[in-house]
Amino acid sequence: MASEQSSGAARQWSATGWLFAWTLAWLVSLAVARFGPELVWGENAIAGWIAVGANLAVGVGWIIAFRRYLRSIDELQRKIQQDALGITLGIGWIVGFASFVAADAGLLPGGGLDVAVFTAGLGLVYLLAVGIGMVRYR
Amino acid sequence: MRNRIASLRADRGLTQAALAQRIEVSRQTINAIETGKFDPSLPVAFRLAREFDLAIEEIFLAD
């Protein structure tokens, strides 16, 4: 039993580590795809598509890592994650579509939400929601 | 749903952390179950029942 518990804890640490690594990789690949045309390869379309493809491929790895992480944690932690993801998805969906509509109507001077600000904002919402969940079930 | 886990655990001299380790959940989960903030899944309820050598309905009580 003790070895099963320690292997469970080891599995959770491993899954958390992999999730962190894939999250970091996705952020880096997003930054490369976003800023590469301005800073590195200019108007080279092939380089641009390779960067976007890499971002999508890393994104798939990130999803798999997140799934493994969710499977490694216990049911209360999973509920906290589920609530946080629901809030983040809801806010992202609502703010994202409102931004599209406002940008299409010409109401936003800058042409809509900046992808970096939007991503960082959703990350903050997710972290805040997880923190609230941890306090709520403390 | 109410439960008797805190008193059963105290009777056996177990800390929340020790019970959590035996049931294979986090200490936070045991605390949340004891305080009625979180209802466990059936597998965890069965593990608790097995740990205390009681039937599930002797541990968990409907409101």
N, CA and C atoms of all chains as a GROMACS GRO file, in nm:
protein
  603
    1MET      N    1   0.083  -0.121   0.000
    1MET     CA    2   0.000   0.000   0.000
    1MET      C    3   0.086   0.126   0.000
    2ALA      N    4   0.194   0.123   0.085
    2ALA     CA    5   0.280   0.241   0.093
    2ALA      C    6   0.348   0.268  -0.040
    3SER      N    7   0.390   0.158  -0.108
    3SER     CA    8   0.458   0.178  -0.236
    3SER      C    9   0.360   0.229  -0.341
    4GLU      N   10   0.231   0.184  -0.332
    4GLU     CA   11   0.129   0.235  -0.425
    4GLU      C   12   0.108   0.384  -0.405
    5GLN      N   13   0.105   0.427  -0.273
    5GLN     CA   14   0.084   0.569  -0.244
    5GLN      C   15   0.201   0.652  -0.294
    6SER      N   16   0.324   0.600  -0.270
    6SER     CA   17   0.440   0.678  -0.314
    6SER      C   18   0.447   0.681  -0.466
    7SER      N   19   0.405   0.571  -0.532
    7SER     CA   20   0.406   0.574  -0.679
    7SER      C   21   0.298   0.669  -0.730
    8GLY      N   22   0.185   0.679  -0.657
    8GLY     CA   23   0.081   0.775  -0.694
    8GLY      C   24   0.131   0.918  -0.681
    9ALA      N   25   0.202   0.946  -0.571
    9ALA     CA   26   0.257   1.081  -0.552
    9ALA      C   27   0.363   1.111  -0.657
   10ALA      N   28   0.445   1.010  -0.687
   10ALA     CA   29   0.549   1.028  -0.790
   10ALA      C   30   0.486   1.055  -0.925
   11ARG      N   31   0.377   0.982  -0.953
   11ARG     CA   32   0.306   1.000  -1.081
   11ARG      C   33   0.251   1.143  -1.090
   12GLN      N   34   0.197   1.193  -0.975
   12GLN     CA   35   0.142   1.329  -0.975
   12GLN      C   36   0.251   1.433  -0.996
   13TRP      N   37   0.367   1.414  -0.929
   13TRP     CA   38   0.478   1.507  -0.947
   13TRP      C   39   0.528   1.506  -1.091
   14SER      N   40   0.537   1.385  -1.146
   14SER     CA   41   0.584   1.372  -1.284
   14SER      C   42   0.487   1.440  -1.379
   15ALA      N   43   0.356   1.417  -1.359
   15ALA     CA   44   0.254   1.477  -1.446
   15ALA      C   45   0.256   1.630  -1.433
   16THR      N   46   0.277   1.679  -1.310
   16THR     CA   47   0.283   1.824  -1.288
   16THR      C   48   0.404   1.883  -1.360
   17GLY      N   49   0.518   1.814  -1.349
   17GLY     CA   50   0.639   1.860  -1.416
   17GLY      C   51   0.623   1.866  -1.567
   18TRP      N   52   0.564   1.759  -1.623
   18TRP     CA   53   0.542   1.756  -1.768
   18TRP      C   54   0.444   1.864  -1.811
   19LEU      N   55   0.341   1.888  -1.728
   19LEU     CA   56   0.244   1.993  -1.762
   19LEU      C   57   0.313   2.129  -1.764
   20PHE      N   58   0.399   2.154  -1.665
   20PHE     CA   59   0.474   2.280  -1.660
   20PHE      C   60   0.561   2.295  -1.784
   21ALA      N   61   0.631   2.187  -1.820
   21ALA     CA   62   0.721   2.192  -1.937
   21ALA      C   63   0.642   2.219  -2.066
   22TRP      N   64   0.530   2.150  -2.083
   22TRP     CA   65   0.450   2.169  -2.205
   22TRP      C   66   0.385   2.307  -2.209
   23THR      N   67   0.345   2.359  -2.090
   23THR     CA   68   0.288   2.494  -2.085
   23THR      C   69   0.392   2.596  -2.130
   24LEU      N   70   0.513   2.580  -2.077
   24LEU     CA   71   0.623   2.669  -2.113
   24LEU      C   72   0.653   2.659  -2.264
   25ALA      N   73   0.657   2.536  -2.313
   25ALA     CA   74   0.686   2.515  -2.457
   25ALA      C   75   0.579   2.579  -2.544
   26TRP      N   76   0.453   2.567  -2.501
   26TRP     CA   77   0.344   2.626  -2.581
   26TRP      C   78   0.357   2.779  -2.582
   27LEU      N   79   0.387   2.837  -2.464
   27LEU     CA   80   0.403   2.983  -2.456
   27LEU      C   81   0.517   3.031  -2.546
   28VAL      N   82   0.628   2.957  -2.543
   28VAL     CA   83   0.744   2.995  -2.627
   28VAL      C   84   0.706   2.983  -2.775
   29SER      N   85   0.640   2.872  -2.812
   29SER     CA   86   0.604   2.853  -2.954
   29SER      C   87   0.503   2.959  -2.998
   30LEU      N   88   0.415   3.000  -2.906
   30LEU     CA   89   0.318   3.107  -2.940
   30LEU      C   90   0.392   3.240  -2.962
   31ALA      N   91   0.489   3.267  -2.874
   31ALA     CA   92   0.566   3.392  -2.886
   31ALA      C   93   0.646   3.392  -3.016
   32VAL      N   94   0.704   3.276  -3.050
   32VAL     CA   95   0.781   3.266  -3.175
   32VAL      C   96   0.689   3.291  -3.296
   33ALA      N   97   0.570   3.225  -3.295
   33ALA     CA   98   0.477   3.244  -3.407
   33ALA      C   99   0.426   3.388  -3.414
   34ARG      N  100   0.408   3.450  -3.297
   34ARG     CA  101   0.352   3.586  -3.294
   34ARG      C  102   0.456   3.693  -3.333
   35PHE      N  103   0.577   3.680  -3.276
   35PHE     CA  104   0.677   3.785  -3.296
   35PHE      C  105   0.783   3.752  -3.401
   36GLY      N  106   0.786   3.624  -3.446
   36GLY     CA  107   0.885   3.584  -3.547
   36GLY      C  108   0.882   3.669  -3.672
   37PRO      N  109   0.764   3.693  -3.731
   37PRO     CA  110   0.760   3.773  -3.855
   37PRO      C  111   0.820   3.912  -3.836
   38GLU      N  112   0.799   3.973  -3.721
   38GLU     CA  113   0.851   4.109  -3.698
   38GLU      C  114   1.000   4.108  -3.666
   39LEU      N  115   1.044   4.005  -3.593
   39LEU     CA  116   1.180   4.010  -3.540
   39LEU      C  117   1.281   3.920  -3.612
   40VAL      N  118   1.233   3.811  -3.676
   40VAL     CA  119   1.329   3.715  -3.730
   40VAL      C  120   1.317   3.695  -3.882
   41TRP      N  121   1.204   3.642  -3.929
   41TRP     CA  122   1.199   3.598  -4.069
   41TRP      C  123   1.121   3.690  -4.164
   42GLY      N  124   1.075   3.802  -4.112
   42GLY     CA  125   1.010   3.899  -4.199
   42GLY      C  126   0.885   3.844  -4.267
   43GLU      N  127   0.879   3.853  -4.401
   43GLU     CA  128   0.757   3.813  -4.473
   43GLU      C  129   0.767   3.674  -4.533
   44ASN      N  130   0.858   3.593  -4.484
   44ASN     CA  131   0.874   3.456  -4.533
   44ASN      C  132   0.754   3.371  -4.486
   45ALA      N  133   0.663   3.341  -4.580
   45ALA     CA  134   0.539   3.272  -4.544
   45ALA      C  135   0.566   3.130  -4.496
   46ILE      N  136   0.665   3.063  -4.558
   46ILE     CA  137   0.694   2.924  -4.518
   46ILE      C  138   0.738   2.919  -4.371
   47ALA      N  139   0.826   3.010  -4.332
   47ALA     CA  140   0.871   3.015  -4.192
   47ALA      C  141   0.753   3.044  -4.100
   48GLY      N  142   0.666   3.134  -4.145
   48GLY     CA  143   0.548   3.167  -4.065
   48GLY      C  144   0.458   3.047  -4.042
   49TRP      N  145   0.433   2.968  -4.153
   49TRP     CA  146   0.346   2.850  -4.140
   49TRP      C  147   0.412   2.741  -4.055
   50ILE      N  148   0.543   2.729  -4.066
   50ILE     CA  149   0.614   2.630  -3.982
   50ILE      C  150   0.598   2.667  -3.834
   51ALA      N  151   0.610   2.796  -3.803
   51ALA     CA  152   0.596   2.842  -3.663
   51ALA      C  153   0.454   2.817  -3.612
   52VAL      N  154   0.354   2.845  -3.697
   52VAL     CA  155   0.215   2.821  -3.656
   52VAL      C  156   0.190   2.671  -3.639
   53GLY      N  157   0.243   2.591  -3.733
   53GLY     CA  158   0.227   2.445  -3.723
   53GLY      C  159   0.293   2.391  -3.597
   54ALA      N  160   0.412   2.444  -3.565
   54ALA     CA  161   0.480   2.400  -3.442
   54ALA      C  162   0.398   2.437  -3.320
   55ASN      N  163   0.339   2.557  -3.322
   55ASN     CA  164   0.255   2.601  -3.209
   55ASN      C  165   0.135   2.507  -3.192
   56LEU      N  166   0.073   2.467  -3.303
   56LEU     CA  167  -0.041   2.375  -3.295
   56LEU      C  168   0.003   2.238  -3.244
   57ALA      N  169   0.116   2.189  -3.294
   57ALA     CA  170   0.166   2.056  -3.252
   57ALA      C  171   0.200   2.058  -3.103
   58VAL      N  172   0.265   2.163  -3.058
   58VAL     CA  173   0.298   2.173  -2.914
   58VAL      C  174   0.168   2.184  -2.833
   59GLY      N  175   0.069   2.253  -2.890
   59GLY     CA  176  -0.061   2.266  -2.824
   59GLY      C  177  -0.126   2.130  -2.801
   60VAL      N  178  -0.114   2.039  -2.898
   60VAL     CA  179  -0.170   1.904  -2.882
   60VAL      C  180  -0.097   1.833  -2.767
   61GLY      N  181   0.035   1.848  -2.763
   61GLY     CA  182   0.113   1.788  -2.653
   61GLY      C  183   0.071   1.845  -2.518
   62TRP      N  184   0.043   1.974  -2.517
   62TRP     CA  185  -0.001   2.041  -2.393
   62TRP      C  186  -0.134   1.982  -2.345
   63ILE      N  187  -0.226   1.962  -2.440
   63ILE     CA  188  -0.357   1.905  -2.404
   63ILE      C  189  -0.340   1.766  -2.343
   64ILE      N  190  -0.255   1.684  -2.407
   64ILE     CA  191  -0.231   1.548  -2.356
   64ILE      C  192  -0.169   1.554  -2.216
   65ALA      N  193  -0.073   1.648  -2.197
   65ALA     CA  194  -0.008   1.662  -2.066
   65ALA      C  195  -0.111   1.705  -1.961
   66PHE      N  196  -0.203   1.794  -1.999
   66PHE     CA  197  -0.305   1.841  -1.904
   66PHE      C  198  -0.399   1.725  -1.867
   67ARG      N  199  -0.432   1.643  -1.966
   67ARG     CA  200  -0.519   1.528  -1.941
   67ARG      C  201  -0.452   1.432  -1.842
   68ARG      N  202  -0.323   1.408  -1.865
   68ARG     CA  203  -0.249   1.319  -1.774
   68ARG      C  204  -0.243   1.378  -1.633
   69TYR      N  205  -0.225   1.511  -1.626
   69TYR     CA  206  -0.221   1.578  -1.496
   69TYR      C  207  -0.354   1.561  -1.423
   70LEU      N  208  -0.465   1.583  -1.496
   70LEU     CA  209  -0.597   1.570  -1.433
   70LEU      C  210  -0.621   1.428  -1.382
   71ARG      N  211  -0.567   1.329  -1.455
   71ARG     CA  212  -0.583   1.190  -1.411
   71ARG      C  213  -0.498   1.158  -1.288
   72SER      N  214  -0.391   1.233  -1.269
   72SER     CA  215  -0.297   1.201  -1.160
   72SER      C  216  -0.341   1.262  -1.026
   73ILE      N  217  -0.430   1.362  -1.028
   73ILE     CA  218  -0.467   1.429  -0.903
   73ILE      C  219  -0.590   1.364  -0.842
   74ASP      N  220  -0.617   1.393  -0.716
   74ASP     CA  221  -0.732   1.330  -0.650
   74ASP      C  222  -0.861   1.407  -0.683
   75GLU      N  223  -0.975   1.350  -0.641
   75GLU     CA  224  -1.103   1.400  -0.692
   75GLU      C  225  -1.136   1.543  -0.650
   76LEU      N  226  -1.092   1.586  -0.531
   76LEU     CA  227  -1.119   1.725  -0.491
   76LEU      C  228  -1.036   1.821  -0.576
   77GLN      N  229  -0.908   1.786  -0.595
   77GLN     CA  230  -0.822   1.870  -0.679
   77GLN      C  231  -0.879   1.879  -0.821
   78ARG      N  232  -0.933   1.764  -0.867
   78ARG     CA  233  -0.991   1.760  -1.002
   78ARG      C  234  -1.114   1.852  -1.010
   79LYS      N  235  -1.194   1.854  -0.902
   79LYS     CA  236  -1.311   1.943  -0.901
   79LYS      C  237  -1.266   2.089  -0.903
   80ILE      N  238  -1.162   2.122  -0.826
   80ILE     CA  239  -1.110   2.259  -0.825
   80ILE      C  240  -1.063   2.298  -0.965
   81GLN      N  241  -0.992   2.206  -1.031
   81GLN     CA  242  -0.944   2.232  -1.168
   81GLN      C  243  -1.062   2.247  -1.264
   82GLN      N  244  -1.162   2.161  -1.248
   82GLN     CA  245  -1.279   2.164  -1.335
   82GLN      C  246  -1.353   2.297  -1.322
   83ASP      N  247  -1.372   2.343  -1.198
   83ASP     CA  248  -1.439   2.472  -1.176
   83ASP      C  249  -1.358   2.586  -1.237
   84ALA      N  250  -1.225   2.581  -1.216
   84ALA     CA  251  -1.138   2.688  -1.268
   84ALA      C  252  -1.140   2.689  -1.421
   85LEU      N  253  -1.136   2.570  -1.481
   85LEU     CA  254  -1.138   2.563  -1.628
   85LEU      C  255  -1.272   2.612  -1.682
   86GLY      N  256  -1.381   2.579  -1.611
   86GLY     CA  257  -1.513   2.625  -1.653
   86GLY      C  258  -1.522   2.778  -1.651
   87ILE      N  259  -1.472   2.838  -1.544
   87ILE     CA  260  -1.473   2.984  -1.533
   87ILE      C  261  -1.386   3.047  -1.642
   88THR      N  262  -1.267   2.989  -1.662
   88THR     CA  263  -1.174   3.043  -1.763
   88THR      C  264  -1.233   3.031  -1.903
   89LEU      N  265  -1.291   2.914  -1.933
   89LEU     CA  266  -1.352   2.895  -2.065
   89LEU      C  267  -1.468   2.993  -2.084
   90GLY      N  268  -1.552   3.007  -1.982
   90GLY     CA  269  -1.667   3.097  -1.991
   90GLY      C  270  -1.624   3.241  -2.015
   91ILE      N  271  -1.528   3.287  -1.935
   91ILE     CA  272  -1.482   3.426  -1.950
   91ILE      C  273  -1.413   3.444  -2.085
   92GLY      N  274  -1.330   3.346  -2.123
   92GLY     CA  275  -1.261   3.356  -2.252
   92GLY      C  276  -1.359   3.361  -2.368
   93TRP      N  277  -1.461   3.278  -2.361
   93TRP     CA  278  -1.563   3.270  -2.466
   93TRP      C  279  -1.637   3.404  -2.477
   94ILE      N  280  -1.686   3.451  -2.362
   94ILE     CA  281  -1.768   3.574  -2.359
   94ILE      C  282  -1.685   3.695  -2.401
   95VAL      N  283  -1.568   3.712  -2.338
   95VAL     CA  284  -1.483   3.829  -2.369
   95VAL      C  285  -1.432   3.820  -2.513
   96GLY      N  286  -1.396   3.698  -2.556
   96GLY     CA  287  -1.345   3.679  -2.692
   96GLY      C  288  -1.447   3.718  -2.796
   97PHE      N  289  -1.570   3.666  -2.784
   97PHE     CA  290  -1.673   3.698  -2.884
   97PHE      C  291  -1.716   3.844  -2.876
   98ALA      N  292  -1.724   3.899  -2.754
   98ALA     CA  293  -1.759   4.041  -2.740
   98ALA      C  294  -1.654   4.127  -2.810
   99SER      N  295  -1.528   4.085  -2.798
   99SER     CA  296  -1.419   4.159  -2.862
   99SER      C  297  -1.429   4.150  -3.014
  100PHE      N  298  -1.459   4.028  -3.067
  100PHE     CA  299  -1.477   4.011  -3.212
  100PHE      C  300  -1.586   4.104  -3.264
  101VAL      N  301  -1.701   4.102  -3.192
  101VAL     CA  302  -1.817   4.182  -3.235
  101VAL      C  303  -1.783   4.331  -3.230
  102ALA      N  304  -1.720   4.373  -3.120
  102ALA     CA  305  -1.685   4.515  -3.105
  102ALA      C  306  -1.583   4.557  -3.211
  103ALA      N  307  -1.486   4.466  -3.240
  103ALA     CA  308  -1.384   4.499  -3.340
  103ALA      C  309  -1.448   4.510  -3.479
  104ASP      N  310  -1.540   4.415  -3.511
  104ASP     CA  311  -1.609   4.417  -3.642
  104ASP      C  312  -1.693   4.544  -3.657
  105ALA      N  313  -1.749   4.592  -3.545
  105ALA     CA  314  -1.832   4.713  -3.550
  105ALA      C  315  -1.748   4.840  -3.547
  106GLY      N  316  -1.616   4.821  -3.539
  106GLY     CA  317  -1.525   4.936  -3.538
  106GLY      C  318  -1.526   5.014  -3.408
  107LEU      N  319  -1.566   4.944  -3.300
  107LEU     CA  320  -1.575   5.013  -3.170
  107LEU      C  321  -1.442   5.014  -3.095
  108LEU      N  322  -1.349   4.926  -3.137
  108LEU     CA  323  -1.221   4.919  -3.067
  108LEU      C  324  -1.114   4.986  -3.152
  109PRO      N  325  -1.055   5.094  -3.102
  109PRO     CA  326  -0.957   5.169  -3.180
  109PRO      C  327  -0.836   5.086  -3.224
  110GLY      N  328  -0.792   4.992  -3.139
  110GLY     CA  329  -0.672   4.912  -3.170
  110GLY      C  330  -0.701   4.792  -3.257
  111GLY      N  331  -0.827   4.771  -3.295
  111GLY     CA  332  -0.862   4.657  -3.381
  111GLY      C  333  -0.894   4.530  -3.305
  112GLY      N  334  -0.919   4.538  -3.176
  112GLY     CA  335  -0.959   4.420  -3.099
  112GLY      C  336  -0.856   4.379  -2.997
  113LEU      N  337  -0.884   4.266  -2.933
  113LEU     CA  338  -0.796   4.217  -2.826
  113LEU      C  339  -0.661   4.175  -2.881
  114ASP      N  340  -0.556   4.212  -2.812
  114ASP     CA  341  -0.423   4.163  -2.846
  114ASP      C  342  -0.412   4.020  -2.795
  115VAL      N  343  -0.362   3.929  -2.880
  115VAL     CA  344  -0.358   3.787  -2.844
  115VAL      C  345  -0.273   3.763  -2.718
  116ALA      N  346  -0.164   3.840  -2.703
  116ALA     CA  347  -0.078   3.821  -2.585
  116ALA      C  348  -0.150   3.863  -2.458
  117VAL      N  349  -0.222   3.977  -2.466
  117VAL     CA  350  -0.298   4.025  -2.349
  117VAL      C  351  -0.409   3.927  -2.314
  118PHE      N  352  -0.478   3.878  -2.418
  118PHE     CA  353  -0.589   3.784  -2.399
  118PHE      C  354  -0.538   3.655  -2.333
  119THR      N  355  -0.428   3.601  -2.384
  119THR     CA  356  -0.371   3.477  -2.328
  119THR      C  357  -0.328   3.498  -2.183
  120ALA      N  358  -0.259   3.609  -2.158
  120ALA     CA  359  -0.213   3.636  -2.022
  120ALA      C  360  -0.332   3.657  -1.929
  121GLY      N  361  -0.435   3.726  -1.978
  121GLY     CA  362  -0.555   3.750  -1.898
  121GLY      C  363  -0.624   3.619  -1.860
  122LEU      N  364  -0.636   3.528  -1.958
  122LEU     CA  365  -0.700   3.398  -1.929
  122LEU      C  366  -0.615   3.317  -1.830
  123GLY      N  367  -0.484   3.327  -1.845
  123GLY     CA  368  -0.395   3.258  -1.751
  123GLY      C  369  -0.415   3.308  -1.609
  124LEU      N  370  -0.429   3.440  -1.596
  124LEU     CA  371  -0.451   3.499  -1.464
  124LEU      C  372  -0.586   3.456  -1.406
  125VAL      N  373  -0.690   3.457  -1.492
  125VAL     CA  374  -0.823   3.414  -1.447
  125VAL      C  375  -0.818   3.270  -1.396
  126TYR      N  376  -0.749   3.183  -1.473
  126TYR     CA  377  -0.737   3.042  -1.435
  126TYR      C  378  -0.665   3.027  -1.300
  127LEU      N  379  -0.553   3.097  -1.285
  127LEU     CA  380  -0.476   3.088  -1.160
  127LEU      C  381  -0.557   3.141  -1.042
  128LEU      N  382  -0.628   3.251  -1.065
  128LEU     CA  383  -0.712   3.309  -0.960
  128LEU      C  384  -0.824   3.211  -0.920
  129ALA      N  385  -0.886   3.150  -1.020
  129ALA     CA  386  -0.995   3.056  -0.994
  129ALA      C  387  -0.944   2.933  -0.918
  130VAL      N  388  -0.824   2.885  -0.954
  130VAL     CA  389  -0.766   2.771  -0.881
  130VAL      C  390  -0.738   2.813  -0.736
  131GLY      N  391  -0.684   2.935  -0.719
  131GLY     CA  392  -0.655   2.985  -0.584
  131GLY      C  393  -0.781   2.996  -0.499
  132ILE      N  394  -0.888   3.047  -0.559
  132ILE     CA  395  -1.015   3.059  -0.486
  132ILE      C  396  -1.066   2.919  -0.448
  133GLY      N  397  -1.054   2.826  -0.539
  133GLY     CA  398  -1.097   2.688  -0.511
  133GLY      C  399  -1.016   2.626  -0.397
  134MET      N  400  -0.886   2.649  -0.397
  134MET     CA  401  -0.800   2.594  -0.291
  134MET      C  402  -0.840   2.652  -0.155
  135VAL      N  403  -0.870   2.784  -0.152
  135VAL     CA  404  -0.911   2.849  -0.026
  135VAL      C  405  -1.048   2.797   0.016
  136ARG      N  406  -1.137   2.784  -0.083
  136ARG     CA  407  -1.275   2.741  -0.053
  136ARG      C  408  -1.279   2.603   0.012
  137TYR      N  409  -1.195   2.513  -0.036
  137TYR     CA  410  -1.198   2.376   0.018
  137TYR      C  411  -1.083   2.350   0.116
  138ARG      N  412  -1.026   2.456   0.169
  138ARG     CA  413  -0.910   2.442   0.258
  138ARG      C  414  -0.945   2.362   0.383
  139MET      N  415  -2.483   1.640   0.272
  139MET     CA  416  -2.469   1.510   0.338
  139MET      C  417  -2.374   1.522   0.457
  140ARG      N  418  -2.420   1.471   0.572
  140ARG     CA  419  -2.335   1.474   0.692
  140ARG      C  420  -2.254   1.344   0.700
  141ASN      N  421  -2.149   1.345   0.781
  141ASN     CA  422  -2.072   1.222   0.797
  141ASN      C  423  -2.006   1.219   0.935
  142ARG      N  424  -1.961   1.099   0.973
  142ARG     CA  425  -1.901   1.079   1.106
  142ARG      C  426  -1.750   1.059   1.098
  143ILE      N  427  -1.691   1.102   0.989
  143ILE     CA  428  -1.549   1.070   0.968
  143ILE      C  429  -1.460   1.132   1.075
  144ALA      N  430  -1.486   1.257   1.113
  144ALA     CA  431  -1.400   1.323   1.212
  144ALA      C  432  -1.398   1.245   1.344
  145SER      N  433  -1.518   1.203   1.390
  145SER     CA  434  -1.522   1.131   1.518
  145SER      C  435  -1.463   0.991   1.504
  146LEU      N  436  -1.490   0.924   1.393
  146LEU     CA  437  -1.434   0.789   1.372
  146LEU      C  438  -1.281   0.796   1.365
  147ARG      N  439  -1.232   0.899   1.298
  147ARG     CA  440  -1.087   0.917   1.285
  147ARG      C  441  -1.025   0.945   1.422
  148ALA      N  442  -1.093   1.032   1.501
  148ALA     CA  443  -1.041   1.066   1.635
  148ALA      C  444  -1.040   0.942   1.724
  149ASP      N  445  -1.146   0.860   1.714
  149ASP     CA  446  -1.152   0.736   1.794
  149ASP      C  447  -1.032   0.646   1.767
  150ARG      N  448  -0.986   0.646   1.644
  150ARG     CA  449  -0.873   0.558   1.606
  150ARG      C  450  -0.738   0.629   1.616
  151GLY      N  451  -0.741   0.755   1.662
  151GLY     CA  452  -0.616   0.829   1.681
  151GLY      C  453  -0.544   0.861   1.552
  152LEU      N  454  -0.622   0.878   1.446
  152LEU     CA  455  -0.561   0.908   1.315
  152LEU      C  456  -0.566   1.058   1.288
  153THR      N  457  -0.459   1.112   1.233
  153THR     CA  458  -0.464   1.251   1.187
  153THR      C  459  -0.530   1.253   1.048
  154GLN      N  460  -0.568   1.373   1.004
  154GLN     CA  461  -0.626   1.385   0.869
  154GLN      C  462  -0.525   1.336   0.765
  155ALA      N  463  -0.398   1.373   0.787
  155ALA     CA  464  -0.294   1.335   0.690
  155ALA      C  465  -0.278   1.184   0.683
  156ALA      N  466  -0.282   1.118   0.802
  156ALA     CA  467  -0.265   0.973   0.806
  156ALA      C  468  -0.381   0.903   0.737
  157LEU      N  469  -0.504   0.950   0.765
  157LEU     CA  470  -0.621   0.890   0.699
  157LEU      C  471  -0.614   0.913   0.548
  158ALA      N  472  -0.574   1.034   0.511
  158ALA     CA  473  -0.565   1.068   0.368
  158ALA      C  474  -0.469   0.972   0.297
  159GLN      N  475  -0.356   0.944   0.363
  159GLN     CA  476  -0.257   0.855   0.303
  159GLN      C  477  -0.313   0.714   0.286
  160ARG      N  478  -0.390   0.669   0.387
  160ARG     CA  479  -0.446   0.533   0.380
  160ARG      C  480  -0.554   0.523   0.274
  161ILE      N  481  -0.629   0.633   0.254
  161ILE     CA  482  -0.741   0.631   0.158
  161ILE      C  483  -0.692   0.671   0.018
  162GLU      N  484  -0.567   0.718   0.010
  162GLU     CA  485  -0.507   0.760  -0.117
  162GLU      C  486  -0.574   0.883  -0.176
  163VAL      N  487  -0.600   0.980  -0.088
  163VAL     CA  488  -0.646   1.113  -0.132
  163VAL      C  489  -0.560   1.216  -0.061
  164SER      N  490  -0.582   1.345  -0.091
  164SER     CA  491  -0.504   1.448  -0.023
  164SER      C  492  -0.564   1.481   0.114
  165ARG      N  493  -0.482   1.539   0.203
  165ARG     CA  494  -0.533   1.580   0.334
  165ARG      C  495  -0.646   1.682   0.318
  166GLN      N  496  -0.631   1.767   0.218
  166GLN     CA  497  -0.733   1.868   0.192
  166GLN      C  498  -0.868   1.803   0.160
  167THR      N  499  -0.864   1.690   0.091
  167THR     CA  500  -0.988   1.618   0.057
  167THR      C  501  -1.055   1.566   0.183
  168ILE      N  502  -0.976   1.505   0.273
  168ILE     CA  503  -1.033   1.454   0.399
  168ILE      C  504  -1.095   1.570   0.478
  169ASN      N  505  -1.024   1.682   0.485
  169ASN     CA  506  -1.076   1.798   0.558
  169ASN      C  507  -1.207   1.848   0.495
  170ALA      N  508  -1.209   1.857   0.363
  170ALA     CA  509  -1.330   1.906   0.294
  170ALA      C  510  -1.448   1.811   0.313
  171ILE      N  511  -1.420   1.680   0.317
  171ILE     CA  512  -1.528   1.582   0.340
  171ILE      C  513  -1.579   1.596   0.484
  172GLU      N  514  -1.486   1.605   0.578
  172GLU     CA  515  -1.525   1.615   0.720
  172GLU      C  516  -1.610   1.739   0.746
  173THR      N  517  -1.576   1.849   0.682
  173THR     CA  518  -1.648   1.974   0.707
  173THR      C  519  -1.774   1.987   0.620
  174GLY      N  520  -1.801   1.884   0.540
  174GLY     CA  521  -1.923   1.883   0.459
  174GLY      C  522  -1.916   1.972   0.336
  175LYS      N  523  -1.795   2.018   0.302
  175LYS     CA  524  -1.783   2.104   0.183
  175LYS      C  525  -1.778   2.022   0.054
  176PHE      N  526  -1.745   1.895   0.068
  176PHE     CA  527  -1.725   1.812  -0.050
  176PHE      C  528  -1.776   1.670  -0.023
  177ASP      N  529  -1.858   1.619  -0.113
  177ASP     CA  530  -1.905   1.481  -0.101
  177ASP      C  531  -1.815   1.391  -0.185
  178PRO      N  532  -1.762   1.284  -0.124
  178PRO     CA  533  -1.668   1.200  -0.198
  178PRO      C  534  -1.738   1.114  -0.303
  179SER      N  535  -1.659   1.062  -0.395
  179SER     CA  536  -1.711   0.968  -0.494
  179SER      C  537  -1.739   0.835  -0.424
  180LEU      N  538  -1.811   0.747  -0.493
  180LEU     CA  539  -1.843   0.615  -0.437
  180LEU      C  540  -1.715   0.535  -0.407
  181PRO      N  541  -1.615   0.532  -0.496
  181PRO     CA  542  -1.493   0.456  -0.463
  181PRO      C  543  -1.426   0.505  -0.334
  182VAL      N  544  -1.420   0.637  -0.314
  182VAL     CA  545  -1.358   0.689  -0.191
  182VAL      C  546  -1.445   0.655  -0.070
  183ALA      N  547  -1.578   0.664  -0.086
  183ALA     CA  548  -1.669   0.629   0.024
  183ALA      C  549  -1.649   0.482   0.062
  184PHE      N  550  -1.631   0.394  -0.037
  184PHE     CA  551  -1.607   0.253  -0.009
  184PHE      C  552  -1.473   0.233   0.064
  185ARG      N  553  -1.372   0.308   0.022
  185ARG     CA  554  -1.240   0.295   0.087
  185ARG      C  555  -1.250   0.340   0.233
  186LEU      N  556  -1.327   0.448   0.257
  186LEU     CA  557  -1.346   0.496   0.395
  186LEU      C  558  -1.420   0.390   0.477
  187ALA      N  559  -1.524   0.332   0.417
  187ALA     CA  560  -1.602   0.230   0.488
  187ALA      C  561  -1.514   0.111   0.523
  188ARG      N  562  -1.428   0.072   0.428
  188ARG     CA  563  -1.338  -0.041   0.451
  188ARG      C  564  -1.238  -0.005   0.562
  189GLU      N  565  -1.190   0.117   0.560
  189GLU     CA  566  -1.091   0.160   0.660
  189GLU      C  567  -1.151   0.155   0.802
  190PHE      N  568  -1.276   0.200   0.814
  190PHE     CA  569  -1.340   0.204   0.946
  190PHE      C  570  -1.418   0.076   0.978
  191ASP      N  571  -1.418  -0.017   0.883
  191ASP     CA  572  -1.488  -0.144   0.899
  191ASP      C  573  -1.637  -0.122   0.930
  192LEU      N  574  -1.696  -0.032   0.855
  192LEU     CA  575  -1.839   0.000   0.872
  192LEU      C  576  -1.906   0.002   0.733
  193ALA      N  577  -2.038   0.003   0.733
  193ALA     CA  578  -2.110   0.019   0.606
  193ALA      C  579  -2.111   0.169   0.570
  194ILE      N  580  -2.122   0.197   0.442
  194ILE     CA  581  -2.121   0.337   0.398
  194ILE      C  582  -2.230   0.418   0.469
  195GLU      N  583  -2.350   0.357   0.483
  195GLU     CA  584  -2.460   0.432   0.545
  195GLU      C  585  -2.441   0.454   0.695
  196GLU      N  586  -2.343   0.385   0.754
  196GLU     CA  587  -2.311   0.410   0.895
  196GLU      C  588  -2.214   0.528   0.909
  197ILE      N  589  -2.154   0.568   0.798
  197ILE     CA  590  -2.059   0.681   0.799
  197ILE      C  591  -2.124   0.806   0.743
  198PHE      N  592  -2.195   0.790   0.633
  198PHE     CA  593  -2.258   0.905   0.566
  198PHE      C  594  -2.407   0.906   0.595
  199LEU      N  595  -2.455   1.022   0.635
  199LEU     CA  596  -2.596   1.035   0.674
  199LEU      C  597  -2.663   1.142   0.589
  200ALA      N  598  -2.780   1.106   0.535
  200ALA     CA  599  -2.853   1.205   0.453
  200ALA      C  600  -2.900   1.320   0.540
  201ASP      N  601  -2.901   1.441   0.484
  201ASP     CA  602  -2.947   1.560   0.560
  201ASP      C  603  -3.096   1.549   0.589
   0.00000   0.00000   0.00000
